[in-house]
Amino acid sequence: MINRKLRQIIEQRLFRRKIIVLTGPRQVGKTTLLKMLMSDLSKKTLFWNCDEPDIRQKLSNPTSTQLGTDIGNSELILIDEAQRVKNIGITLKLLIDNFPQKQIIVTGSSALELSDFISEPLTGRKYEYNMYPFSSEELIDNHGDIEERRLLERRIIYGTYPDVVNYPGEEKEILTNLTSSYLYKDIFAFQDVRKPEIIEQILQALALQIGSEVSFNELGKLLGLNSQTIQRYIDLLEKSFVIFHLRSFSRNIRNELKKSRKIYFYDNGIRNAILGDFKQLNLRSDIGALWENYLVSERMKHNSYSLFYGKSYFWRTQQQQEIDYLEDIDGILNTYEFKWSNTKHPKITDTFAKNYPNHTYKVVNPDNYQLFIKGEI
């Protein structure tokens, strides 16, 4: 059983009179984490699985009296797949307001509905965390840095969804099933998506553009859609934890790109499954893009689990001067260049160095990547 970073974070915040909300994509281990917490805590526990229709009905429009009868003397209340319950935010508010001594932990497979319906009722009453596929940092903690270094190519090609990691040899089948059914299930269930094929077309286009700036207008022209439609679908894909974006950094240089964005996939395996491309790295022309997606997504996981308070960006000028990734922490700019080949030793562009003297610069390659994904450089 691979230990998750969120396990310790959640345990440190138990019984503080707040609900703990855990969201993330399907199949990343949220239910498994709940069961880990159950085994860790010697508390009388009530587990509600909202896939069950009678549980959904019980939680849809209850009174506080009904809830009190149902939970009885349970100290720990776990509600799994809560996004399936109508008016779940009001129900959770009743629980925490009337039974503040109880600890309630809620999971949802997507930010689509769960966040929308709990945000207002639970203002000031919750801790909220996102859970992702295994982070390489978690895998290093479990397998050791040497073993994970040996498996680096596999991680870059197949990603780190739990089933992919736990069932080597079945990666293609697992990822194909994920991208054909589970991945977009929340979008289809909760949103008015009249043409599901558009989702696949947009994702295929984005998969070919990782590491490059993304233009809603250009995507619209490519797919025969207006930019507002493209933007709406991309927003849905972000809320369902398929993709995420970085914005361009700018402060005072005339030719900086100020409103650009790059879009990355949370998982390399999902990206490659969308394209149907699982070739070995030595046969690929997109290794630079895959390397960048892997590093940015792994750093994002680290920052999320470390409760990172800085901001993440990329930087580029109209003259194509660029920095792959930077973090702004209290005015210090930590900048990074990603190189799959460790024979190259680039230097930071003079334009950036002169205008932002308060910076650090590191090249991340296969020799030192573990330090980067663990936040040590």
N, C-alpha and C positions, 0 to 999 in steps of 0.2 A: 504494500500500500504506500503510494508516494504521498508524502506529507505536503500539504498546501500552505503557502504563506499566509493566506487569509485565516487559517485555523487559529493561529496564535493571536492575530489581530482581533478576531471576533471574541475569543476567550477573555481577552483583556478588557472588553467592553460589556461584558455580561452583567445583568442586574444593576444597571444604572438608570432604570426607569425610562428606557427608550427602546423602541422596536429596532431590530437589526434587519435591514432589507438587503438581500443578496440577488443581484441580477447578472445576466450574462447569456451567451448563446446556448443553444441546446447542446447536450452531450459533452459538457466540459467538466462535469463532476459535482454539480451543486447538491444533488440528493446524496451523493456519497459523502460530501462534507458534512451535511446534516447528521448523517449516521455516525460519522467520526465524533462529532460534538456530543451526540447522545451517549456514546461509549466513554467519553472523557468525563462526563459530569454525572455525579451520583445524585441526580434529581429525578423526581417523578415527572415523566414526560408524556405529553400528548402529541401525536403525530397525525396531521390532517393532510392527506393527499388529494389535491383538488382536481386530479384527473377523474376521481370518483364522482358520479353525478349526485349522490346523496350528500356528499361533503360540500359540493358547490351550492346545493340548495340550502343546506344548513347555514352557510356563511353569507348568503346573498343579501338578506334583509333581516338579520336577527335583532332582537332586543337585548339590552344588557342583562336582563334576567335570564333569557335563554342561554346566552353565552356563559353566564356564571354557572348555570346548571351543567352545561356541556364540559366546561374545563374542570369543574370540581376542585380537587386539591392538587391538581397538576401545577408544578412549578415552572416547567419549561414547555412552551407551546411552539411546535414547529409546523409551519404551513407551507407546503411544497406546491409549486406551479400555481401560485396565487393569481397570476394574470388571467386565469380562467374563470375567476369569480366576479360576478357583476357587483359593482359598488364595493369592491374590496377595501378601498380607502376608508370609507365610513365605518365598516366593520372593524378595521384595525384601530381606528380612533376610539371606538367604543371599548375595545379591549384594553388599550393602554390607559385610557382615562379612568376606567372603572376597576382595573386590576393592575395597578402600576408595580406591584411587588412581583408580578409574574414576568418572566423573560419570554418575549415573542420573537421568533426568527422566521422571516418570510423569504421564500425564493421565487423568482420569476424568470422565465426563459428569455425574456426580452424587455427592453426599456420601452417598447411601443405603448403598451397599455398600462403596465404596472406603474411606471413613473408618472404618467399623465394623471392617473386616478388616485395616487397616494400623496403626491407632492403637496397639494393644498390641505387635505385633512390632517396630514402628519407633520406640518410645519413645526419644527422645534421638538418633535417627538421621535426622531429616528436617526440612526446611523445608516448610511447607504454605501455599499461597496459593489464593485464590478468584479466578476470572476471570468477568467479567460481559459483557453487551452493551457496545458502545462507550460509554465515558463521554463526556459533553459536553465535558469537559476535554480528552480525547484528540482530539475532533473540532475543538475550537478550535485546538489545537496544529497540526493538519493543515490546516484550511481558513481559519483566521484568525477573530478575534472578530466582525468585521463580517458575514462570510458566515454564521456560525452564528447570529448575532442575527436575520438575515433568515429563517433556517430554524427559528426557535424554535417557531412554531405547528406545523410538520410534526413536530418532535421530540415535542411534547406529545401529538399525536394518534397518531403511528405508532411512536414509540419509536426505539431505536437499535440493534436487532439488525443485525449486519453486512450481511446481504442486503437489509434494508430500506433501509439507508443507501446501499448500492452500486447498487441497482436502483430508482431513483425511478420512480414510475408503476406499480410492481408490488407496492406495500406491502400492499394488502388481501389479495391472493392468498397472499403469503408468510406473513403473520401468521395467516391462516386455516389454512394447512397446518401451521404450527407448533403452533397450539392444538388441532388435531384429531389430531395424530399424535405429533410429536417430544416435545412438552412433558412428557407424562406417561408416556413410554415406560419410564423407569426404575422408576417406581412400579409399573406393571403387571408388569414383568419380575421385580422383586426382592421384592415384597411381596405378601401374601395379600389382594389387593383384589378382593373378590367382586362388588362392584357399582360398576363404573367410572363409572356415571352419577352416583353420589354426589359424585365429584370435581368434575364439572361444576356440579352444584347448589351445592356449597359455594363454588366459585370465583365463580359468578354472584352469590351473596349477598355475598361479600367485596368483589367489584368495586363493588357499590352502597354499600359502607360505608367506603371509604377516607377517611381524615380523621376518622372517628368511632370511638368505643370499640366493641370487639367483645366480645360475651358468648357463651361456648360454650353456656350454657343457652338463651339466646334463639335462637341459630342452630339448636340441637337442636329446639326447639319449632317453629320455622319449617319445618324439613325432616323432622320426624317421627323424629328420631334422639336417642339419649341424648348427654349432653355429653362422655362419655368417647370415644365414636366420633368426634364432631366434633373433639375435641382430637387424636386419633390421626391423622386425615386431614390436619389443618392442620400437624401435625408432619412428615408425609411431604411435604407441599407445600413446606415450608420447607427440608427436606433436599434436595429436588430443585430448589432455586433458582427457584421460581416466586414465592414471597412471602417476606416477612420481617416482623418485628414490632418495635415500640418499646414499652417499658414506661413506666408513669407514674412521675414523679419525686416523691419525698416524703421529708421529714426530720422536720419538727416542727410542721406546721400541722394542727390538729384535723380540718378538713374536707377535707383533700387526699384525692384518690383514690389509694389505695396499691397496688392489685393489678390495675389496669386495663391494657389493651393496645390499641394500634392496629396494624392489619395493612396493609402496603403491598405493591405489586407491584414486582418488580425492573425492570419495563419497562412504560411507559404503553401501548405498542402491544399488548402481550399483554392488558392489562386491557381495552382497548377492543375487541379481537378477541373476547374471551370474551363481551362484551355485544353484539357485532355492531354497534357504534356508532362510526362514523368521521366524524361530522358535523364541519363547521368550527366553530371556537371561538365565533364570534359567534352560532351557532345552538344552543349547548349551555347547559344549566342546571347542569352539573356542572363548570364551569371551575375553581371554587375547589378542588374535590377533586383534579382532574387536576393543577393547579398544585402543590398540596401533595405529591402522589405523585411528581411529576417532581423537585421540589427535594430531597425527603428521599432518594429513590433515588440521585440524582446526588451528594449529599453523602456518602451511604454508600459509593459507589464511590471517591470521593476519599479518604475516611478509610481505606478498606481498602488502597488503593494507597500511601497515605502512611504506613502502619504506625501509624496513630493509636492511642494508648493510653488515651484518655479514654472516657467513657461517654455514650451518646445516649439521650434521653428526650423525652416530652412532659409537660406539666403541666396539671392541671385540678382544680378543687374541686367539691364537691357543688353549689355555687351557680353552676356553669358559668363561673367565671372560668378562663381558659385561656391557655396559651402553646403555640404550634404545635410548637416544637422547641427543645431545649436540649442543650448539651454540658457535661458536668462534667469539667473538666481541672484536676487538683490543687487542687480546692476553689473554683476560679473557675467561675461559671455563665455561659456565653455563651448568651443567649436570642434567639430569632428569631420574628418574626411574618411569615406569608406572605400577601401581598396581590397579586392579579392586577391590580387597579386601582391605579395609583400616585397617584391623587388622594386616597386615604385615608391619614391619618397617625395611626395608633393609638398609644396610650401603654401602657406596661406597667402591669398591674394593681397597685394600691396594696398589696394583700395580699401579693403576691410580693415587691415591692420592699422592704417593711418587714421581712419575715421573712428575706429573703436579700439583704442589702445588698451582698454581694460578687458583683456580677453586671454583665454588659453587656447591652445590648438593641439589636437592629437589626430594621428592617423590610425584608424582601426582596421586591422587585417587579421587573418587566421591565427597569427601568433599571439595577439593580445585581446582577441574579441571577448574572451570570458571576463576580463576585467571590465570591459565596457558594459556588458549586459548585467553585471552585478553592481554597476554604479561605482566602481573603484577607480575609474579614470574619467 
